[in-house]
Amino acid sequence: MLRNLVGVKPDVKNDDLKRYLVQSILDQSHLMPVTNAIQPILSEYDHVLRLYPLPTAVVLADKYDRYQMTYEGCHVFNPGRFVGNSFTFSAYNPSRRESEECILTLNTNLSPQLCQSNPVLSTYLDELSTFFGSALSQIPPLGTN
């Protein structure tokens, strides 16, 4: 969406751009708030991109940094990238309408200060860490045959 702006003021911070994105999507009640000339959408599938009535949460997952904000009662968050030795992701709690950052590392089972509010999630992450650790240890290093 940023490339379709007329111009960005030099003093605009990255957090403001995220807020503008969230406002555009929620105010227009559509996941693709640009014209068909910019991003064509098949009319028979346009209804799946609509956000009416406004949901309680929207996950905008992409390659950019993790963020979360609540706008007009809708919690919008990006869980961040899931690459490298430390897997960072978000767990959404619908009863509290908030997301929580969780970190899964291959060296330790789970970062102790994160995801403590949900014991089921902590147990699941311990099992996931064990699985990924054992699966990745069986992959030979690059360049070896």
C-alpha positions in Angstrom: 0.0 0.0 0.0 2.9 2.3 0.7 3.9 2.5 -3.0 0.4 3.8 -3.9 0.6 6.8 -1.6 0.9 10.2 -3.2 3.8 11.1 -0.9 5.1 10.4 2.6 6.2 13.2 4.8 9.8 12.9 5.9 8.9 13.2 9.6 6.4 10.3 9.5 7.6 7.5 11.8 7.3 3.7 11.1 4.6 3.4 13.8 2.5 6.0 12.0 2.6 4.1 8.7 1.4 0.9 10.5 -1.5 3.0 12.1 -2.3 4.4 8.6 -2.4 0.8 7.2 -4.7 -0.4 10.0 -7.0 2.7 9.7 -7.3 2.3 5.9 -8.2 -1.4 6.1 -10.7 -1.1 8.9 -12.3 2.2 7.8 -12.9 0.9 4.3 -13.9 -2.6 5.7 -11.8 -4.3 3.1 -8.5 -6.2 3.2 -7.5 -4.6 -0.2 -8.4 -0.9 0.2 -7.1 0.2 -3.2 -8.8 0.6 -6.5 -9.1 -2.2 -9.1 -6.8 -0.3 -11.4 -4.0 -0.8 -8.8 -4.8 -4.3 -7.6 -7.5 -6.1 -9.7 -9.8 -8.3 -7.7 -12.2 -10.8 -9.3 -15.7 -9.5 -8.5 -17.0 -13.0 -7.6 -14.3 -13.3 -4.9 -14.4 -9.7 -3.6 -16.8 -10.6 -0.8 -14.1 -12.8 1.0 -11.9 -9.7 1.5 -14.7 -7.6 3.1 -14.5 -6.9 6.8 -18.2 -6.2 7.6 -19.2 -6.4 10.3 -15.9 -5.5 11.8 -14.3 -8.5 13.4 -12.8 -8.6 16.9 -9.3 -9.4 15.5 -7.4 -9.2 12.2 -4.1 -10.9 11.6 -2.0 -9.1 8.9 0.9 -11.6 8.6 3.7 -10.5 6.4 7.5 -10.2 6.4 7.6 -6.9 8.4 8.3 -6.4 12.1 5.8 -7.5 14.7 3.2 -4.9 15.8 -0.2 -4.8 17.5 -2.8 -2.2 18.0 -6.5 -1.9 18.7 -8.5 0.4 16.5 -12.3 0.9 16.8 -12.6 -2.2 19.0 -10.7 -4.5 16.5 -7.3 -5.9 17.6 -5.0 -5.9 14.6 -1.6 -7.5 14.8 1.3 -8.8 12.7 3.0 -11.8 14.3 6.3 -11.0 12.6 8.7 -13.3 10.8 9.1 -16.9 11.7 12.7 -17.4 10.5 16.1 -18.1 12.1 17.0 -19.9 15.3 14.5 -18.0 17.4 10.9 -18.4 16.3 8.8 -15.4 17.4 5.0 -15.5 16.9 1.8 -14.2 18.4 -0.8 -16.1 20.4 -4.3 -14.4 20.4 -6.5 -14.6 23.4 -10.1 -14.0 22.4 -11.5 -13.6 25.9 -9.1 -10.7 26.6 -9.0 -9.5 22.9 -5.2 -9.2 23.0 -2.2 -10.9 21.4 0.8 -12.1 23.3 4.3 -12.4 21.9 5.8 -15.8 22.2 9.4 -17.0 21.5 10.4 -20.5 20.7 14.1 -21.2 20.5 16.0 -24.3 19.5 18.5 -24.1 22.4 15.9 -23.9 25.2 12.3 -25.0 25.3 10.6 -21.7 25.9 11.6 -18.3 27.0 10.3 -18.3 30.7 8.9 -14.8 30.7 6.7 -15.2 27.6 3.5 -17.2 27.2 3.2 -18.0 30.9 -0.5 -17.0 31.0 -1.6 -20.1 29.1 -0.3 -23.4 30.4 -1.8 -25.4 27.5 0.1 -23.2 25.0 3.3 -23.6 27.1 3.0 -27.4 27.0 2.4 -27.3 23.3 5.4 -25.0 22.7 7.6 -27.4 24.7 6.6 -30.3 22.5 7.0 -28.2 19.3 10.5 -27.1 20.4 11.5 -30.7 21.1 10.1 -31.7 17.6 11.9 -28.9 15.7 15.1 -29.5 17.7 15.2 -33.2 16.8 14.1 -32.7 13.2 16.7 -29.9 12.5 19.5 -31.9 14.1 19.0 -34.6 11.5 19.5 -32.2 8.5 23.2 -32.2 7.4 24.9 -28.9 7.1 25.0 -27.1 3.7 27.9 -28.1 1.5 28.2 -31.7 2.8 27.1 -34.7 0.8 
